[in-house]
Amino acid sequence: METLKIAISLLTITIFTVAWKILNWLWLNPRKKERFLRKQGFKGNPYTFRRLLFGDEKESEKVYEEAFAKPINMHDPIVPRVVPFIHKTLENYGNKSFMWAGQRPKVLIMEPELMKTVMVKHSNFVKNFKVTNNIVQDLITGIIRYESADWAKRRGILNPAFQMEKLKQKIPVYQNCCNDVVNEWKELASKDVTVDVLPHFENLIARIVSESLFATDFSKDIKLYELIKENAAMSRQASLIADLPVSKYLPTERNRKAKKLSGEIRQIICTLISEREKAIKEGEVSEDNLFNMILGSELAHGYGDEEIFGLMKGFFFNAHDTIAVLLVWCLILLGKYQDWQEQARQEAFKVFENRKADYEGLSQLKVVITYDFERGIEVVPTSGRAL
């Protein structure tokens, strides 16, 4: 009987403890943060029962659907299309505003001085990757995950691969890759067809990453880039959908597909790593590149395979995805501002004449740099940083 009473007491204490933690997680802590932010002059949607699990994500999903359902013209503002919910929040509550990501408020920083403070005091304002969506989390790998000393250490190890002298040596690789794309466009232009340049740029950057950074065969890496591209598309779609913190454990079709993709990507990258390690041991590889540098660094010997996998996946994804989109955007701007296009063309003819592009000539180009700075800021205004 006495044992039963003790068991019931322990069970009661456990239930109340768990209940208190859940109450604190779902309600008390978010409300405390909201009161603190409002005292600081920030405004945003109130944390109510309908935002208990998903925060603003359901409303955000609806706003994104409305934004993407409308066509956009060249001269239309880009911000309402790219980040519609942030734009709506700023319109409703001003520059000092916040949104709800589940139970966490995300503060929008729009004032230049505050932005400067956040960027300078990065040890106080650390990166926060506490996303509940496992598909999105799967893409946050490599050096971008780290801050302060951890980030500086990895940057110090990787930095030699991106020194100017090393990059100069890669210019012939860049030239060959770009020439192949231009020749392909010339052939398509002779057939008078419309060309979607994004896939061409994606393949261009993927080939450059494979051949210059990792010294691998691009034709064998195509499958990896296709899987990463599919993984990124799923991540973008998943980031717009309200998600429960425990949803990654549910046997849904999306989770099964994401798990399969992640497993295939891991298998390919791990195979690349094991093959390169074997080649280095047997003395078959002597070329100085990022891949060999990572495998010979303390990151490989001190942190293990998971660290190397994360770095490799991060470089494959970030370089391939972001630069390709940037190049497309540059072409869009050059098409819109044809006076700058003509100035850039004339400058290139003047600097290079009939010779191939080289570092000395590229360093003399001024028009494109000025154009990117002026037009880029004009067309794509800053939307702030979410914390």
Buried (B, 14 or more C-beta within 10 A) or exposed (E): EEEEEEEEEEEEEEEEEEEEEEEEEBBEEBBEBBEEBEEEEBBBBEBEEEBEBBBBBBBBBBBBEEBEEEEEEEEEEBBBBEBBBBBBBBEEBEEBBBBBBBBBBBBBBBEEEBBEEBEEEEEEBEBEEEBBBBBBBBBBBBBBBBBEEEBEBBEEBBEEBEEEEBEEEBBEBBEEBBEBBEEBEEEEEEEEEEEEBEEBBBBBBBBBBBBBBBBBEBEEBBEBBEBBBBBBEBBEEBBBBBBEEEBBEEEEEBBEBBBEBBEBBBEBBBEBBEEBBEEBEEEEBEEEBBBBBBBEBEBBEEBEEEBBBBBBBBBBBBBBBEBBBEBBBBEEBBEEBEEBBEBBEEBBEEBBEEEEBBEEBBEEBEBBEEBBEEBEEEBBEEBBBBB
